[in-house]
């Protein structure tokens, strides 16, 4: 591209990132290379590829052309040195943790992070000598208070799940780097459409591509995007040895979903803004947490750090657990299910579902109250969603 030309817009890049017509046939959509292994021209080529002296494919656990398209696209959108597609978001977290943490090291994480992400660190990585502290990462002093000389990784989810708290990425990056630690940001909720953590100083970005990136509730997948080649080279062998690779057909579906990411994110975000205002004014709602409304504690940070407020809303229904259960059992258009980021609206109760593995003490300390309801707003007509809330609230 002509270097003097204006940089391409984000929607354009989302549609074209990693898109190359197939050299053999000219196919615009990438082929699905549904193969486990790749043939070598001769023994010399096989030896050169295993030695790393020649580029090329060996075995799909180690790399695949379809998956490589998706990795290239996410790396371009996040501004990273490369990507590593994984079989799930949890596989992405575990791969990074295995690659970067040793016995005696310490991790700091967001207290309300996705439940299994916290459990695997506190229960499983602890067995191998990795210590962890989970704090409110929207509070910079809370992060500073648990820093240790052996802290190697700060893991921030922003917006956080399901409290929708925001962390100041640039400020936490400065604190982490001053103590010799790396910063990884889970960018699942915001996506590169609304937030680009590497440009704010983070060292790694991870995604559960199951959510917004794919966007159609039919794929489980993850992605790791390091800022530097050095980090990419540290993580890549572990990714291969753990077998955390992504299936080529799943990669093809996620790449197809990626092409409409900008349109889906903005449509759902427009809906969420109207629904957050509706909920905030409802007499049966105690409070609403959404970065796009002025009552959110980090509303100004959202305006500074993000290009939009997203489509995740948390709120407390009057009547606690019973009130929340009545609401969830009464929705008709919205789907009672975990996950998020699909074209359809999903609603769930974190205390009994996604964060049930956390102790009640830890849940409450993280701001996950018994009556908290999380809704992932989709792309339906917003008036239909509001009508569904209206009839469901009548049962509370």
C-alpha positions in Angstrom: 0.0 0.0 0.0 1.1 3.5 -0.7 2.7 4.8 2.5 1.3 8.3 1.9 -2.3 7.0 1.8 -4.5 7.6 4.8 -4.5 4.5 7.1 -7.4 2.2 6.6 -10.4 2.4 8.9 -11.0 -0.2 11.6 -14.1 -1.7 9.8 -12.1 -2.0 6.6 -9.2 -3.7 8.4 -11.6 -6.0 10.2 -13.0 -7.1 6.9 -9.6 -7.5 5.1 -7.1 -8.5 7.8 -5.6 -11.8 7.0 -7.6 -12.0 3.7 -5.6 -13.2 0.7 -7.2 -14.9 -2.3 -6.1 -18.6 -2.5 -3.1 -18.7 -4.8 -4.1 -22.1 -6.3 -7.7 -21.3 -7.2 -8.3 -17.6 -6.5 -11.0 -18.4 -3.9 -11.8 -15.3 -1.9 -12.9 -17.2 1.2 -9.9 -19.1 2.7 -9.8 -22.8 2.2 -10.3 -25.1 5.3 -7.1 -27.1 5.5 -8.6 -30.0 7.4 -5.5 -32.0 7.7 -3.4 -33.3 10.5 0.0 -33.4 8.7 1.8 -31.9 5.7 4.0 -33.6 3.2 7.7 -32.5 2.6 9.3 -32.3 -0.8 12.3 -34.2 0.4 14.1 -35.1 3.7 16.2 -31.9 3.5 13.0 -29.8 3.6 11.6 -31.8 6.5 14.8 -31.4 8.5 14.9 -27.7 7.7 11.4 -27.1 8.9 11.9 -29.0 12.1 15.1 -27.0 12.7 13.3 -23.8 12.1 15.5 -22.9 9.1 12.7 -22.9 6.6 9.1 -21.6 6.9 6.3 -24.1 6.2 3.9 -26.4 7.8 4.6 -29.7 9.6 1.7 -30.8 11.7 -1.5 -28.9 12.5 -0.8 -28.9 16.3 2.2 -26.8 15.4 0.5 -24.6 12.8 -2.1 -24.7 10.0 -2.8 -22.3 7.0 -6.4 -21.7 8.0 -5.6 -21.0 11.6 -2.6 -18.8 10.5 -5.1 -16.5 8.6 -7.0 -15.9 11.9 -3.9 -15.4 13.9 -2.6 -12.8 11.3 -6.0 -11.0 11.4 -6.1 -10.7 15.2 -2.5 -9.6 15.4 -3.1 -6.9 12.9 -6.2 -5.6 14.7 -4.6 -5.6 18.1 -1.3 -4.2 16.9 0.7 -7.3 18.1 3.8 -9.2 16.9 1.7 -12.2 16.0 -1.1 -14.4 17.2 -1.6 -17.9 18.7 -5.0 -19.4 18.2 -6.1 -21.7 21.0 -8.9 -24.2 21.5 -10.6 -22.0 24.1 -10.2 -18.8 26.1 -9.1 -21.0 29.1 -6.5 -22.6 26.9 -5.1 -19.2 26.1 -4.8 -18.3 29.8 -3.2 -21.6 30.7 -0.8 -21.5 27.8 0.4 -18.0 28.8 0.7 -19.0 32.5 2.7 -22.2 31.7 5.0 -20.2 29.4 5.7 -17.2 31.7 5.3 -18.4 35.3 7.7 -20.6 37.3 7.5 -22.1 40.8 7.9 -19.2 43.3 6.4 -16.6 40.9 3.4 -14.5 41.7 0.4 -13.3 39.7 -2.0 -10.5 40.3 -5.5 -10.8 38.8 -8.8 -9.0 38.6 -11.0 -10.2 41.5 -14.1 -10.6 39.5 -12.4 -12.2 36.5 -14.2 -15.0 34.8 -14.7 -17.7 37.5 -12.6 -20.6 36.0 -9.7 -18.2 35.2 -9.4 -17.5 38.9 -10.0 -21.0 40.1 -7.3 -22.5 37.9 -4.8 -20.1 39.3 -5.8 -20.4 43.0 -6.3 -24.2 42.9 -4.2 -25.7 40.1 -1.2 -23.4 39.5 -0.9 -23.1 43.3 0.0 -26.8 43.4 3.0 -26.0 41.3 4.2 -23.1 43.5 2.7 -20.2 41.6 1.1 -17.8 44.1 -1.7 -15.4 43.2 -3.7 -12.4 44.6 -7.0 -11.2 43.1 -7.9 -7.6 43.8 -10.1 -4.8 42.5 -7.9 -3.7 39.5 -10.0 -0.6 39.1 -8.2 0.6 42.2 -4.5 1.3 41.4 -3.6 1.3 45.1 -5.1 -2.2 45.5 -2.8 -3.4 42.7 0.2 -1.7 44.3 -0.7 -3.2 47.7 -0.2 -6.8 46.6 2.9 -6.4 44.4 5.8 -8.6 45.5 9.4 -8.8 44.3 8.4 -12.1 42.7 5.4 -10.7 40.8 5.8 -11.7 37.2 2.4 -11.2 35.6 -0.5 -8.8 36.2 -3.7 -10.2 34.5 -6.4 -7.6 34.0 -9.9 -8.1 32.6 -11.4 -4.8 31.6 -14.3 -4.4 31.4 -14.5 -7.1 34.1 -16.8 -10.0 34.2 -19.5 -9.6 35.5 -19.2 -6.4 37.5 -18.3 -4.3 34.4 -15.5 -2.6 36.4 -12.8 -0.9 34.3 -9.1 -0.8 34.9 -6.8 1.9 33.8 -4.6 -0.1 31.4 -1.9 2.6 30.9 -1.5 3.2 34.6 -1.4 -0.5 35.5 1.2 -1.1 32.7 3.4 1.6 34.3 3.1 0.0 37.8 3.7 -3.5 36.5 6.7 -2.5 34.4 8.3 -0.5 37.3 8.3 -3.8 39.2 9.6 -5.9 36.4 6.2 -7.6 35.7 4.3 -8.1 32.5 0.7 -7.0 31.9 -1.8 -9.2 30.1 -5.3 -7.8 29.3 -8.3 -10.0 28.6 -9.9 -7.9 25.8 -12.8 -10.3 25.3 -15.5 -7.8 26.3 -14.3 -4.8 24.4 -12.6 -6.4 21.3 -10.1 -4.4 19.3 -13.1 -2.5 17.9 -13.5 -0.6 21.2 -10.2 -1.0 23.0 -6.6 -1.8 22.0 -4.6 -2.6 25.2 -1.2 -3.1 23.5 -1.2 0.6 22.3 -1.8 1.5 26.0 1.2 -0.3 27.2 0.1 -3.9 27.8 2.5 -6.7 26.9 -0.1 -9.3 25.9 -3.8 -9.5 24.9 -5.9 -12.6 25.2 -9.4 -13.3 24.0 -12.1 -15.8 24.4 -13.0 -15.8 20.7 -16.0 -17.8 21.6 -17.6 -14.5 22.3 -17.6 -11.4 20.1 -14.9 -12.3 17.7 -16.8 -15.3 16.4 -20.1 -13.8 17.4 -22.5 -16.6 16.4 -22.6 -18.9 19.5 -21.3 -21.8 17.5 -17.5 -21.9 18.2 -15.3 -22.3 21.3 -11.9 -20.6 20.7 -9.2 -18.4 22.2 -6.4 -16.2 21.0 -3.1 -14.8 22.5 -1.5 -11.7 20.9 1.9 -10.6 22.4 3.2 -7.2 21.8 6.8 -8.4 21.0 8.4 -11.1 19.0 10.4 -12.2 22.0 7.2 -13.0 24.0 5.7 -14.7 21.0 8.7 -16.9 20.7 8.5 -17.7 24.4 4.9 -18.8 24.3 4.8 -20.6 20.9 6.6 -23.8 22.0 4.4 -24.2 25.1 1.3 -23.6 22.9 2.5 -26.5 20.7 3.5 -28.9 23.6 0.3 -28.4 25.5 -1.8 -29.2 22.4 -3.8 -26.0 22.9 -4.2 -25.6 19.1 -7.4 -24.6 17.4 -9.2 -26.9 14.9 -9.0 -25.5 11.3 -12.7 -25.6 10.8 -13.3 -23.7 14.0 -10.7 -21.2 12.8 -12.5 -20.8 9.5 -15.8 -20.1 11.3 -14.2 -17.6 13.7 -12.5 -15.8 10.7 -15.8 -15.6 9.0 -17.4 -14.2 12.2 -14.6 -11.6 12.5 -15.5 -10.0 9.2 -18.8 -8.6 10.7 -17.3 -7.7 14.1 -17.5 -4.0 13.8 -21.1 -4.0 12.6 -22.2 -6.4 15.3 -20.4 -4.6 18.1 -21.8 -1.3 17.2 -25.4 -2.5 16.7 -25.4 -4.3 20.1 -23.8 -1.3 21.7 -26.5 1.1 20.4 -29.1 -1.3 21.9 -27.2 -1.5 25.2 -27.2 2.2 25.6 -30.9 2.4 25.4 -31.5 -0.6 27.6 -29.1 0.7 30.3 -31.1 3.9 30.4 -34.3 2.0 30.6 -33.0 -0.2 33.4 -31.6 2.7 35.4 -35.1 4.3 35.5 -36.9 1.1 36.4 -38.4 0.9 39.9 -37.6 -2.8 40.3 -33.8 -2.3 39.6 -31.5 -1.3 42.5 -28.5 -0.3 40.4 -27.1 -0.6 36.9 -23.5 -1.0 35.9 -22.7 0.1 32.3 -19.7 2.2 31.2 -21.8 4.4 28.9 -24.0 5.9 31.7 -22.7 8.7 34.0 -23.4 6.7 37.2 -20.7 4.2 36.3 -17.7 4.7 38.6 -15.2 4.7 35.7 -17.4 6.5 33.2 -14.7 9.1 32.4 -12.0 6.3 32.1 -14.3 4.5 29.6 -14.5 7.7 27.5 -10.7 8.1 27.6 -9.7 4.5 27.1 -12.4 3.0 25.0 -14.1 3.8 21.7 -17.5 2.8 23.0 -19.1 1.3 26.1 -19.8 -2.1 24.7 -22.9 -4.2 25.1 -22.6 -5.9 28.6 -24.8 -4.7 31.4 -25.0 -5.8 35.0 -27.8 -4.9 37.3 -29.4 -5.8 40.6 -33.0 -6.8 40.7 -35.1 -5.8 43.7 -35.7 -8.9 45.8 -32.2 -10.4 45.6 -31.9 -14.0 44.4 -35.6 -14.6 44.3 -36.3 -11.4 42.3 -33.5 -12.2 39.9 -34.7 -15.8 39.5 -38.3 -14.6 38.7 -37.0 -12.2 36.1 -34.8 -14.8 34.4 -37.5 -17.4 34.4 -39.9 -14.9 32.8 -37.9 -13.7 29.8 -39.3 -14.9 26.5 -37.2 -13.3 23.7 -33.9 -13.2 25.6 -32.1 -16.5 26.1 -31.3 -17.8 29.6 -27.7 -19.0 29.0 -24.1 -18.3 29.9 -21.6 -16.8 27.4 -21.9 -13.5 25.7 -21.0 -11.6 22.5 -23.4 -13.4 20.2 -25.9 -11.8 17.9 -28.7 -12.9 20.3 -29.3 -11.4 23.8 -28.2 -13.7 26.6 -29.1 -13.3 30.2 -27.7 -15.1 33.2 -27.1 -15.2 37.0 -23.4 -15.2 37.8 -23.6 -16.3 41.4 -25.2 -19.6 40.6 -23.7 -20.0 37.1 -20.4 -18.6 35.7 -19.0 -17.8 39.2 -20.5 -20.6 41.2 -17.1 -22.2 41.7 -15.9 -19.1 43.7 -16.6 -19.0 47.4 -19.4 -16.7 48.4 -16.9 -14.7 50.4 -14.7 -14.1 47.4 -17.7 -13.4 45.2 -19.1 -10.7 47.4 -15.6 -9.2 47.9 -15.4 -9.0 44.1 -18.7 -7.2 43.9 -20.7 -10.2 42.5 -23.8 -10.0 44.7 -26.4 -12.7 45.0 -28.9 -10.8 43.0 -26.6 -9.5 40.2 -27.9 -10.2 36.7 -25.6 -10.0 33.7 -27.1 -9.4 30.2 -25.2 -9.5 26.9 -27.2 -7.4 24.6 -27.5 -8.7 21.1 -28.5 -7.3 17.7 -32.3 -7.7 17.9 -34.6 -4.7 17.5 -34.2 -2.8 20.8 -37.9 -2.1 21.3 -38.5 -5.9 21.3 -35.9 -6.4 24.0 -37.4 -3.6 26.2 -40.8 -5.2 25.7 -39.4 -8.5 26.9 -37.9 -6.8 30.0 -41.3 -5.2 30.7 -43.2 -8.4 30.7 -40.5 -10.2 32.7 -40.4 -7.5 35.4 -44.1 -7.8 35.8 -43.4 -11.2 37.4 -40.9 -9.8 40.0 
